[in-house]
Amino acid sequence: MSLRSLRPVLVLGALALAAAAPAAQAFQASIISTVNMRAGPSVNYPQVALLGPGTYVEVFGCEQGYGWCDVQAGPNRGWVAADYLQAIGPSGPVVIAGAGALLALPIITFSFGTYWDTWYRGRPWYGRRPYYYNYWNRYPHGRPPPPPMHRPPGWRPPPPPRPPSHGRPPGGKPPPPAPGPKPNPRPPGGGRPPPNGGGGGGRPPGGRPPQAQPMPQPQPR
């Protein structure tokens, strides 16, 4: 049998093997807390969908370092930070960001042109494709995702610090002035010398000068 006659047989055999081969496996994971699905592996890409806690997604692979993963939730396809993805490991639930290698998740790369043209035609922000294409050229792996915010119930941010009062007491009023020296009290009598002596000019009591006594008259001899 010639090689030319064997060619159709080989082609049919290859097609049969390809059909029998299992499709690429997608791993199932769930969302830990509310997170945005992005149109690329960075918070700078547009929002595709908002995923709530407990949402199940199919994970097709993650970028090197397991910072972002390519996932699908219903008709939406996009990238989610691996800190928000939880999968079932050999010993129980694990976060993909720290257990991607344990789960044997495939390492994939983000190809902007093919990905956007396949999934995002018709999106309102698709018209800004050149802008995000330039961003992808500058940061092909995107910037690191922010850490998840796990706040306890009833948590409130602390109040802002108050400005300094510059030494003022509570209420904002300036302090009263310090007491000064007291004036010397006036002497009794309004400054007049006391009566009956004590610098009264030698006058007798009563304030009148003494009257002259009459001279004795000589007796006739």
TIGU-426576 format. One line per field, with one value per residue (C-alpha): residue number from 1; residue in one letter; chain; x, y, z. Coordinates in steps of 0.05 Angstrom, whole numbers, plus 5000, padded with zeros to 4 digits. Each point is the difference from the previous one (the first is absolute). Layout:
BEGIN
k <- c(NUM | ...)
r <- c(A | ...)
c <- c(A | ...)
u <- c(X | ...)
v <- c(Y | ...)
w <- c(Z | ...)
//
This chain:
BEGIN
k <- c(1 | 2 | 3 | 4 | 5 | 6 | 7 | 8 | 9 | 10 | 11 | 12 | 13 | 14 | 15 | 16 | 17 | 18 | 19 | 20 | 21 | 22 | 23 | 24 | 25 | 26 | 27 | 28 | 29 | 30 | 31 | 32 | 33 | 34 | 35 | 36 | 37 | 38 | 39 | 40 | 41 | 42 | 43 | 44 | 45 | 46 | 47 | 48 | 49 | 50 | 51 | 52 | 53 | 54 | 55 | 56 | 57 | 58 | 59 | 60 | 61 | 62 | 63 | 64 | 65 | 66 | 67 | 68 | 69 | 70 | 71 | 72 | 73 | 74 | 75 | 76 | 77 | 78 | 79 | 80 | 81 | 82 | 83 | 84 | 85 | 86 | 87 | 88 | 89 | 90 | 91 | 92 | 93 | 94 | 95 | 96 | 97 | 98 | 99 | 100 | 101 | 102 | 103 | 104 | 105 | 106 | 107 | 108 | 109 | 110 | 111 | 112 | 113 | 114 | 115 | 116 | 117 | 118 | 119 | 120 | 121 | 122 | 123 | 124 | 125 | 126 | 127 | 128 | 129 | 130 | 131 | 132 | 133 | 134 | 135 | 136 | 137 | 138 | 139 | 140 | 141 | 142 | 143 | 144 | 145 | 146 | 147 | 148 | 149 | 150 | 151 | 152 | 153 | 154 | 155 | 156 | 157 | 158 | 159 | 160 | 161 | 162 | 163 | 164 | 165 | 166 | 167 | 168 | 169 | 170 | 171 | 172 | 173 | 174 | 175 | 176 | 177 | 178 | 179 | 180 | 181 | 182 | 183 | 184 | 185 | 186 | 187 | 188 | 189 | 190 | 191 | 192 | 193 | 194 | 195 | 196 | 197 | 198 | 199 | 200 | 201 | 202 | 203 | 204 | 205 | 206 | 207 | 208 | 209 | 210 | 211 | 212 | 213 | 214 | 215 | 216 | 217 | 218 | 219 | 220 | 221)
r <- c(M | S | L | R | S | L | R | P | V | L | V | L | G | A | L | A | L | A | A | A | A | P | A | A | Q | A | F | Q | A | S | I | I | S | T | V | N | M | R | A | G | P | S | V | N | Y | P | Q | V | A | L | L | G | P | G | T | Y | V | E | V | F | G | C | E | Q | G | Y | G | W | C | D | V | Q | A | G | P | N | R | G | W | V | A | A | D | Y | L | Q | A | I | G | P | S | G | P | V | V | I | A | G | A | G | A | L | L | A | L | P | I | I | T | F | S | F | G | T | Y | W | D | T | W | Y | R | G | R | P | W | Y | G | R | R | P | Y | Y | Y | N | Y | W | N | R | Y | P | H | G | R | P | P | P | P | P | M | H | R | P | P | G | W | R | P | P | P | P | P | R | P | P | S | H | G | R | P | P | G | G | K | P | P | P | P | A | P | G | P | K | P | N | P | R | P | P | G | G | G | R | P | P | P | N | G | G | G | G | G | G | R | P | P | G | G | R | P | P | Q | A | Q | P | M | P | Q | P | Q | P | R)
c <- c(A | A | A | A | A | A | A | A | A | A | A | A | A | A | A | A | A | A | A | A | A | A | A | A | A | A | A | A | A | A | A | A | A | A | A | A | A | A | A | A | A | A | A | A | A | A | A | A | A | A | A | A | A | A | A | A | A | A | A | A | A | A | A | A | A | A | A | A | A | A | A | A | A | A | A | A | A | A | A | A | A | A | A | A | A | A | A | A | A | A | A | A | A | A | A | A | A | A | A | A | A | A | A | A | A | A | A | A | A | A | A | A | A | A | A | A | A | A | A | A | A | A | A | A | A | A | A | A | A | A | A | A | A | A | A | A | A | A | A | A | A | A | A | A | A | A | A | A | A | A | A | A | A | A | A | A | A | A | A | A | A | A | A | A | A | A | A | A | A | A | A | A | A | A | A | A | A | A | A | A | A | A | A | A | A | A | A | A | A | A | A | A | A | A | A | A | A | A | A | A | A | A | A | A | A | A | A | A | A | A | A | A | A | A | A | A | A | A | A | A | A)
u <- c(5000 | 5029 | 5008 | 4949 | 4947 | 5017 | 4992 | 4923 | 5006 | 5051 | 4957 | 4939 | 5040 | 5026 | 4930 | 4975 | 5056 | 4985 | 4927 | 5016 | 5050 | 4969 | 4987 | 5043 | 4977 | 4971 | 5005 | 4941 | 5009 | 4956 | 5004 | 5020 | 4975 | 4971 | 5050 | 5001 | 5013 | 5047 | 5015 | 5073 | 5047 | 5000 | 4953 | 5013 | 4959 | 4925 | 4950 | 4966 | 4955 | 4992 | 5005 | 4970 | 5025 | 4983 | 4997 | 5028 | 5048 | 5040 | 5075 | 5038 | 5069 | 5039 | 5058 | 5069 | 5001 | 4926 | 4980 | 4943 | 4960 | 4959 | 4929 | 4930 | 4935 | 4939 | 5009 | 5053 | 5074 | 5055 | 5055 | 4993 | 5053 | 5020 | 4994 | 4924 | 4997 | 4992 | 5006 | 4998 | 5070 | 5023 | 4987 | 4943 | 4984 | 5061 | 5010 | 5027 | 5049 | 5040 | 4984 | 5001 | 5059 | 4968 | 4938 | 5042 | 4965 | 5029 | 5042 | 4973 | 5015 | 4953 | 4997 | 4964 | 4980 | 4971 | 4967 | 4965 | 4979 | 4969 | 4964 | 4989 | 4973 | 4938 | 5021 | 4993 | 5074 | 5024 | 5008 | 5058 | 5037 | 5062 | 5008 | 4998 | 5043 | 5054 | 4992 | 5008 | 5065 | 5025 | 4977 | 4992 | 4987 | 4961 | 5014 | 4995 | 4928 | 4982 | 4994 | 4929 | 4965 | 4974 | 4969 | 4966 | 4926 | 4985 | 5069 | 5004 | 5059 | 5031 | 4981 | 5050 | 5047 | 4981 | 5044 | 5043 | 4965 | 5064 | 4994 | 4927 | 4954 | 4940 | 4947 | 5048 | 5003 | 5067 | 5024 | 4987 | 5058 | 5045 | 4984 | 5047 | 5025 | 4946 | 5004 | 5019 | 4940 | 4990 | 5013 | 4939 | 4965 | 5013 | 5072 | 4987 | 5041 | 4965 | 4970 | 5027 | 5072 | 5039 | 5027 | 4942 | 5044 | 5003 | 4927 | 4964 | 4941 | 4943 | 5042 | 5001 | 5062 | 5005 | 4975 | 5047 | 4992 | 4988 | 5059 | 4991 | 4988 | 5048 | 4971 | 5000 | 5048)
v <- c(5000 | 5067 | 5060 | 5039 | 4947 | 4999 | 5076 | 4999 | 4945 | 5039 | 5063 | 4962 | 4968 | 5067 | 5028 | 4941 | 5008 | 5075 | 4986 | 4948 | 5044 | 5034 | 5075 | 5048 | 4995 | 5062 | 5003 | 5021 | 5054 | 5045 | 5074 | 5015 | 5072 | 5051 | 5014 | 5030 | 4957 | 5041 | 5001 | 4984 | 4981 | 5068 | 5047 | 5051 | 4960 | 5012 | 4963 | 4941 | 4978 | 5004 | 4931 | 4989 | 4952 | 4928 | 5008 | 4940 | 5013 | 4957 | 5013 | 4988 | 5019 | 5054 | 5046 | 4984 | 5012 | 4986 | 5073 | 4999 | 4944 | 4994 | 4980 | 4996 | 5011 | 4988 | 5040 | 5045 | 4985 | 5039 | 5003 | 4996 | 5011 | 4932 | 5025 | 4997 | 4930 | 4937 | 4929 | 4931 | 4973 | 4931 | 5017 | 5050 | 5070 | 5043 | 5069 | 4996 | 5057 | 4958 | 4930 | 5006 | 4953 | 4950 | 5000 | 4992 | 5058 | 5014 | 5062 | 5042 | 5068 | 5057 | 5015 | 5067 | 5001 | 4930 | 5003 | 5067 | 4985 | 4933 | 5022 | 5075 | 5022 | 5042 | 5020 | 5075 | 5007 | 4961 | 5066 | 5016 | 4939 | 5040 | 5030 | 4933 | 4969 | 5051 | 4984 | 4926 | 5015 | 5038 | 4950 | 4933 | 4964 | 5056 | 5031 | 4959 | 4994 | 5035 | 4956 | 4980 | 5042 | 4953 | 5046 | 4972 | 5013 | 5069 | 5027 | 5075 | 5043 | 5041 | 5074 | 5049 | 5033 | 5069 | 5060 | 5026 | 5050 | 5043 | 5000 | 5022 | 4966 | 4959 | 5044 | 5041 | 5060 | 5032 | 4992 | 5059 | 5047 | 4987 | 5043 | 5060 | 5035 | 5032 | 5076 | 5024 | 5019 | 5074 | 5020 | 5009 | 5066 | 5007 | 5021 | 5055 | 5001 | 4972 | 5050 | 5013 | 4999 | 4957 | 5056 | 5049 | 5063 | 5009 | 5019 | 4979 | 4955 | 5032 | 5030 | 5072 | 5038 | 5017 | 5069 | 5050 | 5009 | 5072 | 5033 | 5015 | 5074 | 5034 | 5018 | 5074 | 5018)
w <- c(5000 | 4979 | 5047 | 4959 | 5014 | 5075 | 5008 | 5007 | 5052 | 5040 | 4998 | 5024 | 5056 | 5024 | 5001 | 5040 | 5051 | 5006 | 5012 | 5053 | 5036 | 5062 | 4996 | 5040 | 5072 | 5034 | 5075 | 5041 | 5053 | 5042 | 5016 | 5072 | 5003 | 4952 | 4944 | 4930 | 4939 | 4956 | 4926 | 5015 | 5057 | 5034 | 5037 | 4945 | 4949 | 4994 | 5043 | 4965 | 5057 | 5075 | 5033 | 5069 | 5054 | 4986 | 4924 | 4963 | 4943 | 4951 | 5005 | 4935 | 5027 | 5036 | 4983 | 5027 | 5074 | 5007 | 5008 | 4949 | 4969 | 4936 | 5021 | 4972 | 5037 | 4956 | 4936 | 5031 | 4988 | 5033 | 5053 | 5075 | 5054 | 5027 | 5072 | 4990 | 4971 | 5042 | 4975 | 5030 | 5013 | 5023 | 5073 | 4994 | 4973 | 4982 | 4971 | 4930 | 5011 | 5049 | 4973 | 4925 | 4993 | 5048 | 4957 | 4937 | 4966 | 4932 | 4989 | 4943 | 4970 | 4983 | 4925 | 4996 | 4927 | 4995 | 5068 | 4990 | 4929 | 5022 | 5063 | 5001 | 4934 | 5013 | 5070 | 5013 | 5015 | 4940 | 4963 | 5047 | 4975 | 4977 | 5070 | 5035 | 4946 | 5017 | 5073 | 4986 | 4961 | 5060 | 5053 | 4964 | 5066 | 5033 | 5066 | 5064 | 5025 | 5066 | 5062 | 5017 | 5053 | 5054 | 5053 | 5062 | 5010 | 5029 | 4982 | 4992 | 4979 | 5057 | 5003 | 4970 | 5049 | 5026 | 4985 | 5057 | 5046 | 5009 | 5075 | 5003 | 5051 | 4978 | 4969 | 4957 | 5047 | 5017 | 5072 | 5049 | 5013 | 5060 | 5061 | 5009 | 5064 | 5042 | 5012 | 5070 | 5042 | 5020 | 5071 | 5045 | 4991 | 4927 | 5010 | 5052 | 5063 | 5061 | 5049 | 5069 | 4986 | 4954 | 4958 | 5011 | 4998 | 5075 | 5007 | 5062 | 4999 | 4965 | 4946 | 5029 | 5022 | 5075 | 5021 | 5033 | 5076 | 5024 | 5033 | 5075 | 5014 | 5048 | 5069 | 5019 | 5053)
//
